[in-house]
Amino acid sequence: MPKKINRVPGVEKRGDKWRARAFFDGKETTRTFSSQDEAIRWKREQERALERGEWIDPRLSSITFKEWSESWLKAKTNIVPQTRRGYVSRLRCQLLPEFGERKLTSITNNDISQWIARSIDAGIGLVVIRRAHSVLRQIFGAAVLDGRLNRNPAVGVPLPRVSKREKRALSASELFLLARSCEGYEVLVKFAGTTGLRWGELAALQCKDFNIK
Protein backbone atom coordinates (compact mmCIF):
# COMPACT_ATOMS: atom_id res chain seq x y z
CA MET A 1 0.00 0.00 0.00
CA PRO A 2 1.52 3.37 -0.99
CA LYS A 3 2.47 5.70 1.84
CA LYS A 4 -0.05 8.47 2.40
CA ILE A 5 1.60 11.83 1.89
CA ASN A 6 0.65 15.35 2.95
CA ARG A 7 -1.71 16.82 0.37
CA VAL A 8 -2.01 20.23 2.05
CA PRO A 9 0.80 22.40 3.46
CA GLY A 10 0.40 22.75 7.21
CA VAL A 11 -1.05 19.26 7.64
CA GLU A 12 1.43 16.64 8.76
CA LYS A 13 1.55 13.13 10.20
CA ARG A 14 2.55 12.83 13.87
CA GLY A 15 2.71 9.18 14.96
CA ASP A 16 -0.72 7.74 14.30
CA LYS A 17 -2.35 11.21 14.29
CA TRP A 18 -2.55 14.11 11.88
CA ARG A 19 -1.75 17.67 12.99
CA ALA A 20 -3.14 20.75 11.24
CA ARG A 21 -1.75 24.23 11.65
CA ALA A 22 -3.48 27.56 11.05
CA PHE A 23 -2.02 31.06 11.35
CA PHE A 24 -3.68 34.31 12.33
CA ASP A 25 -1.93 37.61 13.01
CA GLY A 26 1.40 35.84 13.28
CA LYS A 27 0.09 33.32 15.82
CA GLU A 28 -0.08 29.58 15.20
CA THR A 29 -3.02 27.43 16.21
CA THR A 30 -2.86 23.65 15.97
CA ARG A 31 -5.35 20.79 16.23
CA THR A 32 -4.74 17.04 16.15
CA PHE A 33 -7.06 14.61 14.35
CA SER A 34 -7.29 10.88 13.83
CA SER A 35 -7.42 11.21 10.02
CA GLN A 36 -5.80 13.35 7.39
CA ASP A 37 -9.15 14.32 5.86
CA GLU A 38 -10.39 15.70 9.19
CA ALA A 39 -7.21 17.73 9.59
CA ILE A 40 -7.51 19.17 6.08
CA ARG A 41 -11.19 20.01 6.60
CA TRP A 42 -10.45 21.88 9.83
CA LYS A 43 -7.57 23.83 8.28
CA ARG A 44 -9.69 24.91 5.32
CA GLU A 45 -12.53 25.95 7.65
CA GLN A 46 -10.08 28.15 9.54
CA GLU A 47 -8.82 29.68 6.30
CA ARG A 48 -12.36 30.42 5.06
CA ALA A 49 -13.27 31.99 8.41
CA LEU A 50 -10.12 34.09 8.22
CA GLU A 51 -11.03 35.32 4.73
CA ARG A 52 -14.52 36.30 5.92
CA GLY A 53 -13.13 38.05 8.99
CA GLU A 54 -14.90 35.54 11.25
CA TRP A 55 -11.94 33.66 12.66
CA ILE A 56 -11.94 33.22 16.45
CA ASP A 57 -8.83 32.35 18.41
CA PRO A 58 -9.58 28.94 20.02
CA ARG A 59 -7.72 30.06 23.12
CA LEU A 60 -10.34 32.75 23.64
CA SER A 61 -13.35 30.63 22.74
CA SER A 62 -12.43 27.60 24.88
CA ILE A 63 -13.72 29.31 28.04
CA THR A 64 -16.87 27.92 29.69
CA PHE A 65 -20.08 29.88 30.06
CA LYS A 66 -19.60 29.97 33.84
CA GLU A 67 -16.06 31.32 33.55
CA TRP A 68 -17.08 33.99 31.07
CA SER A 69 -20.22 35.02 33.00
CA GLU A 70 -18.10 35.55 36.13
CA SER A 71 -15.67 37.71 34.15
CA TRP A 72 -18.58 39.62 32.58
CA LEU A 73 -20.23 40.30 35.92
CA LYS A 74 -16.97 41.46 37.48
CA ALA A 75 -16.56 43.99 34.68
CA LYS A 76 -20.08 45.43 35.17
CA THR A 77 -19.01 48.45 37.21
CA ASN A 78 -21.76 50.78 35.95
CA ILE A 79 -24.72 49.09 37.67
CA VAL A 80 -26.33 49.67 41.06
CA PRO A 81 -26.22 46.96 43.76
CA GLN A 82 -29.87 46.02 43.21
CA THR A 83 -29.25 45.36 39.52
CA ARG A 84 -26.16 43.29 40.34
CA ARG A 85 -28.17 41.17 42.79
CA GLY A 86 -30.72 40.55 40.04
CA TYR A 87 -28.00 39.39 37.64
CA VAL A 88 -26.51 37.09 40.28
CA SER A 89 -29.92 35.59 41.03
CA ARG A 90 -30.72 34.90 37.36
CA LEU A 91 -27.33 33.35 36.79
CA ARG A 92 -27.56 31.12 39.85
CA CYS A 93 -31.17 30.03 39.42
CA GLN A 94 -31.70 29.85 35.64
CA LEU A 95 -28.55 30.20 33.53
CA LEU A 96 -25.66 28.44 35.27
CA PRO A 97 -27.59 25.19 35.94
CA GLU A 98 -28.33 24.99 32.21
CA PHE A 99 -25.22 26.39 30.52
CA GLY A 100 -22.56 26.71 33.22
CA GLU A 101 -20.19 23.90 32.22
CA ARG A 102 -20.75 24.27 28.46
CA LYS A 103 -18.05 25.76 26.25
CA LEU A 104 -19.05 29.27 25.26
CA THR A 105 -18.85 28.43 21.55
CA SER A 106 -20.93 25.25 21.89
CA ILE A 107 -24.16 27.04 22.89
CA THR A 108 -26.45 27.57 19.92
CA ASN A 109 -29.62 29.49 19.17
CA ASN A 110 -31.52 26.19 19.26
CA ASP A 111 -30.04 25.28 22.66
CA ILE A 112 -31.41 28.52 24.08
CA SER A 113 -34.82 27.97 22.47
CA GLN A 114 -35.01 24.49 24.02
CA TRP A 115 -34.03 25.86 27.43
CA ILE A 116 -36.88 28.38 27.22
CA ALA A 117 -39.33 25.63 26.24
CA ARG A 118 -38.22 23.43 29.16
CA SER A 119 -38.51 26.36 31.55
CA ILE A 120 -42.08 27.02 30.44
CA ASP A 121 -42.94 23.32 30.86
CA ALA A 122 -41.43 23.43 34.36
CA GLY A 123 -43.83 26.21 35.32
CA ILE A 124 -41.27 29.01 35.57
CA GLY A 125 -42.90 32.41 35.19
CA LEU A 126 -42.73 34.02 31.76
CA VAL A 127 -41.41 37.29 33.18
CA VAL A 128 -38.62 35.38 34.95
CA ILE A 129 -37.69 33.63 31.69
CA ARG A 130 -37.61 36.88 29.72
CA ARG A 131 -35.42 38.57 32.32
CA ALA A 132 -33.02 35.62 32.42
CA HIS A 133 -32.82 35.69 28.62
CA SER A 134 -32.03 39.41 28.77
CA VAL A 135 -29.02 38.66 30.99
CA LEU A 136 -28.00 35.80 28.69
CA ARG A 137 -28.12 38.11 25.69
CA GLN A 138 -25.91 40.65 27.45
CA ILE A 139 -23.36 37.98 28.38
CA PHE A 140 -23.09 36.68 24.81
CA GLY A 141 -23.05 40.22 23.43
CA ALA A 142 -20.02 41.01 25.58
CA ALA A 143 -18.34 37.81 24.33
CA VAL A 144 -18.81 38.99 20.73
CA LEU A 145 -17.25 42.36 21.54
CA ASP A 146 -14.38 40.57 23.28
CA GLY A 147 -13.62 38.48 20.18
CA ARG A 148 -14.72 35.18 21.72
CA LEU A 149 -17.75 34.64 19.45
CA ASN A 150 -18.70 35.58 15.91
CA ARG A 151 -22.34 36.14 16.72
CA ASN A 152 -24.72 36.31 19.64
CA PRO A 153 -26.74 33.03 19.82
CA ALA A 154 -29.33 34.64 22.11
CA VAL A 155 -30.41 37.06 19.37
CA GLY A 156 -33.47 35.99 17.42
CA VAL A 157 -34.69 33.45 19.99
CA PRO A 158 -38.52 33.49 20.18
CA LEU A 159 -39.59 34.65 23.63
CA PRO A 160 -42.87 33.84 25.39
CA ARG A 161 -45.40 36.64 25.35
CA VAL A 162 -46.50 37.99 28.69
CA SER A 163 -50.17 38.92 28.67
CA LYS A 164 -50.98 42.14 30.47
CA ARG A 165 -53.71 41.82 33.04
CA GLU A 166 -56.20 44.64 33.28
CA LYS A 167 -55.70 46.55 36.51
CA ARG A 168 -58.66 46.81 38.83
CA ALA A 169 -59.05 49.34 41.61
CA LEU A 170 -60.27 48.23 45.02
CA SER A 171 -63.76 49.17 46.03
CA ALA A 172 -64.18 51.31 49.15
CA SER A 173 -65.18 48.29 51.24
CA GLU A 174 -62.20 46.27 49.95
CA LEU A 175 -59.83 49.15 50.73
CA PHE A 176 -61.09 49.50 54.31
CA LEU A 177 -60.88 45.74 54.81
CA LEU A 178 -57.27 45.81 53.60
CA ALA A 179 -56.48 48.73 55.88
CA ARG A 180 -57.90 46.94 58.94
CA SER A 181 -55.69 43.93 58.20
CA CYS A 182 -52.56 46.14 58.16
CA GLU A 183 -52.22 46.70 61.88
CA GLY A 184 -50.37 49.93 62.62
CA TYR A 185 -50.65 51.19 59.04
CA GLU A 186 -54.41 51.55 58.70
CA VAL A 187 -54.34 55.33 58.18
CA LEU A 188 -51.49 55.08 55.68
CA VAL A 189 -53.29 52.44 53.61
CA LYS A 190 -56.52 54.45 53.57
CA PHE A 191 -54.66 57.60 52.63
CA ALA A 192 -52.77 55.89 49.81
CA GLY A 193 -55.90 54.19 48.52
CA THR A 194 -58.05 57.30 48.49
CA THR A 195 -55.45 59.71 47.05
CA GLY A 196 -53.76 57.45 44.50
CA LEU A 197 -50.29 58.54 45.58
CA ARG A 198 -47.42 56.18 44.80
CA TRP A 199 -45.05 54.93 47.48
CA GLY A 200 -42.26 57.33 46.53
CA GLU A 201 -44.67 60.24 46.75
CA LEU A 202 -46.03 59.05 50.09
CA ALA A 203 -42.56 58.61 51.54
CA ALA A 204 -41.57 62.13 50.48
CA LEU A 205 -44.50 63.83 52.23
CA GLN A 206 -43.71 66.26 55.04
CA CYS A 207 -45.90 68.04 57.59
CA LYS A 208 -45.77 71.27 55.61
CA ASP A 209 -47.42 69.46 52.67
CA PHE A 210 -50.71 69.13 54.60
CA ASN A 211 -53.37 71.75 55.06
CA ILE A 212 -55.97 70.52 57.57
CA LYS A 213 -58.05 73.71 57.50
N, C-alpha and C positions, 0 to 999 in steps of 0.2 A: 504494500500500500504506500503510495507516495506521501512524503512528509508534507503536512499542512503548513503553508508559509503565511506570513503576514500579508494580507491584501490591502490594508489601510495603514498609512504611517501613524504612529501613536498607539497602535494596538500590537501588543507583543505577548508571547507565551512565557509564563512564569510557572515552572513545574507543571502541574496538571491544570492550571488556571490560566485565564487570559486577562491581561491588564490593559485598560484603556486610559489614555491621558487626554485631558482637555485643558486649554489655556485661556485665561481671561485676565486682562490688565497685567500681564507679566506673571501671573500666579498659576501654578499647575494644580489641577484637581485630578485625582485618579480613582478608578473603581475597578474591582476585580470581579470577573464573571466565570462561570463554569464552561462557557462556550465562546468561540470566536465571534459567532454571529451576534450574540448578545452584547459583546463588547463593542463591536462595530456599530450596532444600532444605538447604543447609549452615546457613543462619541458623536454620531451624526445628529442625534437629538440635541446635544449640547451645542453643536455648531449652528444648527438652525435657530435655536433659542438666542444664541449670541448675535446672529444676523438680524433677528427681529427686535433686538434690544430687550429680550425677556429672560436673559440668563440670570439665574440666582446662584450665588455661592453656596454650595452644600453645607459649608461650615456655619453659615448663618441660618439656613433653613432646617438644620437638624435638631433645633431646640424643641422641647415639648411645649404644649399649650400652657401647662401649669407654670413652667419656667418663664415663658414669655409674658404671661398675665401678671406674674409677680413683678417683673421688670417694668411692665407698662404701668401698673398701679403705683409703683415707687416713683415713677417719673411724673405722675399727675400732681403737680404742686400748685395748680391753679384752681383747686376745688375746695369747698368748705368741708368741715368734718362730717356733717350730716350726709353729704353726697358720697364721701369716701366710705362711710359705713354702709350705704346702700350698695355700692359696688362690691364691697367685701361680702356682704350677705348674698348677693346674686351669684357671685363666683362660688362661694362655699356651698350654697344650697342647690343651684341649678347647673352651673357650667362646669366646674371642676369634676363633679362625679361623672359627667358624661364625656368630657373631652380632655381632662387633666393630663393623662399619661400618653395621649396621642401626639405624634409628631405634628408640628404646626402645619407642614405642607401636606399632610395626609387627610386633613379635614376638608370635605367637599361641600358644595351647595346642597347636594342630596342628603348628606349626613345631617346637616342642620335642619333640613325639612323633616327628616324622620324623627329627630329629637323633639321637634315641636309637636309632631303628631303623637308621639308617645306621651309627652307631657299633658296634652289635652286628654288622652285616654286615661291618664292617671288622676285626672280631676284637678290638676293645677290650674289656678285662675288665669284667665286670658290676659288680664292686665299684668300679672306676674311674668307670664311668658314673654309678652311684648317688651317689658322692661329688661328682662334678662337678655333678650335678643339685641336690644339697643347697646348693652354693654359688650356683647359678643362682637357686634359690628365695629365698635370703637377699637377693640383689641386687635382685630384683624386689619382695620384701617391703619393703625399705627405700625403693624408689621409690614404692610405694603410700603409705607413711607420710609421704613428702616431698611428696605431692600431685602426682606426675608421672604416676601411673597410677591407674585406677579399681579395678583388680583385678590379682591376681598370676597371670600366665599359666602359671607353673610348677606351680601347685596343681592337683591332679587328674590330672596326667599319669601314665599307667600306667608303672611302673618294672619292669625285669626282676628276676625272683626269683633270689636267689643261694642255691644249694643248699649246705647245710652238710655237709661231709665228716666222716665218723666218724673221730675221732682214734685213732691206734694207737700204743701204746708200743713202743719198741725192745726187742728181745730182748737178753739179756745179751751174746750174741756180737756182735750188731749194735752195741751200745753200746761194747764194747771196740774194735771195728774203727773206729768213729768217733773214739774217743779217740786211737788210734794215728795217725790221719791228721791230728790237730790238734797238730802238733809244738809243744812248749813248754807246752801246755795239757792234757796227757793226764790229769793228776790232777784238774784242775778239771772236765773233762768227765765223768770217772767219778763224781766226788763229786756233781755236779749230777744225773746220770742215776740214781744209786742212792738219793738222798735226796728227789728231787722238788722241791727248792727252786727258786724262780723267780730270775731274774737280780737283781732288786732285793734279794732276801733274801741271795743269795750275796755281792753287793757290800757289803752292810752287816755281814757277819761280821767279828768281831775275834778276836784270840787268846784272850781271856778267855771266848769262847763255846764253846771246845773243852775237853773233858775226855778226855784220852787214857789215863786209868787203866782 
